[in-house]
Amino acid sequence: MAFREDSNYYHTFVEFPPIRGETPKSYLIHINNIDVWIPKKICKEFTGISAYIHTEILEKNLAEAKKKAGAWRKEFRPKNENSIMEEKTFNLDTQQFKHLISLCHPDKHNNSKIANNITAVLLKKR
């Protein structure tokens, strides 16, 4: 194995907005419109807005973060605020509906808009 004179040979210089979070072992940085956790031990010359980051691990963490962000955007976003209640049917008995209505009733939630909407949907489905 040949000795590399450049100590940053395996690292990529990355500039990013100020860090979004930090734990004792990693930084949360925003790169390419994605938030990604980067271990502190693979960073060199970290300034808070730039660093040399180990290239292989950076690419692996970016790929994983993109995959997770894509899954979140595709699978978990409801079409509208009532979509969960309108698309699925529940096989609940009368007593269970009473419990659900009492749990989300507007009187218990300062007459909030969402409590009113969900209570109305439950009353229709009852």
DAPE-V681213 format. One record per residue. N is the residue number from 1. RES is the residue in three letters. OMEGA is omega in radians with two decimals (999 if undefined). Layout:
{{N/RES/OMEGA} {N/RES/OMEGA}}
This chain:
{{1/MET/-3.09} {2/ALA/3.09} {3/PHE/3.11} {4/ARG/-3.14} {5/GLU/-3.14} {6/ASP/-3.09} {7/SER/3.12} {8/ASN/-3.07} {9/TYR/-3.09} {10/TYR/-3.08} {11/HIS/3.10} {12/THR/3.08} {13/PHE/-3.09} {14/VAL/3.00} {15/GLU/-3.08} {16/PHE/3.05} {17/PRO/3.12} {18/PRO/-3.06} {19/ILE/-3.09} {20/ARG/-3.14} {21/GLY/-3.12} {22/GLU/2.99} {23/THR/3.12} {24/PRO/-3.07} {25/LYS/-3.08} {26/SER/3.08} {27/TYR/2.99} {28/LEU/-3.12} {29/ILE/-3.10} {30/HIS/3.14} {31/ILE/3.09} {32/ASN/3.13} {33/ASN/3.14} {34/ILE/3.00} {35/ASP/-3.09} {36/VAL/3.08} {37/TRP/3.14} {38/ILE/3.10} {39/PRO/-3.13} {40/LYS/-3.04} {41/LYS/3.10} {42/ILE/3.14} {43/CYS/3.03} {44/LYS/3.08} {45/GLU/-3.13} {46/PHE/-3.12} {47/THR/-3.06} {48/GLY/3.07} {49/ILE/3.07} {50/SER/3.12} {51/ALA/2.91} {52/TYR/-3.07} {53/ILE/-3.14} {54/HIS/-2.96} {55/THR/-3.06} {56/GLU/-3.12} {57/ILE/3.08} {58/LEU/3.14} {59/GLU/3.12} {60/LYS/-3.14} {61/ASN/3.09} {62/LEU/3.13} {63/ALA/3.12} {64/GLU/-3.14} {65/ALA/3.09} {66/LYS/-3.14} {67/LYS/3.12} {68/LYS/3.13} {69/ALA/3.11} {70/GLY/3.12} {71/ALA/3.14} {72/TRP/-3.10} {73/ARG/-3.04} {74/LYS/-2.91} {75/GLU/-2.90} {76/PHE/-3.11} {77/ARG/3.11} {78/PRO/-3.13} {79/LYS/3.05} {80/ASN/-2.99} {81/GLU/3.14} {82/ASN/-3.01} {83/SER/-3.11} {84/ILE/-3.11} {85/MET/-3.06} {86/GLU/-3.07} {87/GLU/-3.08} {88/LYS/3.06} {89/THR/3.14} {90/PHE/3.04} {91/ASN/-3.12} {92/LEU/3.08} {93/ASP/-3.06} {94/THR/-3.13} {95/GLN/3.13} {96/GLN/3.08} {97/PHE/3.11} {98/LYS/3.12} {99/HIS/3.12} {100/LEU/-3.14} {101/ILE/3.14} {102/SER/3.13} {103/LEU/-3.08} {104/CYS/-3.09} {105/HIS/-3.12} {106/PRO/3.13} {107/ASP/-3.13} {108/LYS/-3.07} {109/HIS/3.09} {110/ASN/3.10} {111/ASN/-3.11} {112/SER/-3.10} {113/LYS/-3.10} {114/ILE/3.10} {115/ALA/3.08} {116/ASN/-3.12} {117/ASN/-3.10} {118/ILE/3.09} {119/THR/3.11} {120/ALA/3.12} {121/VAL/3.13} {122/LEU/3.13} {123/LEU/3.08} {124/LYS/-3.08} {125/LYS/-3.05} {126/ARG/999}}
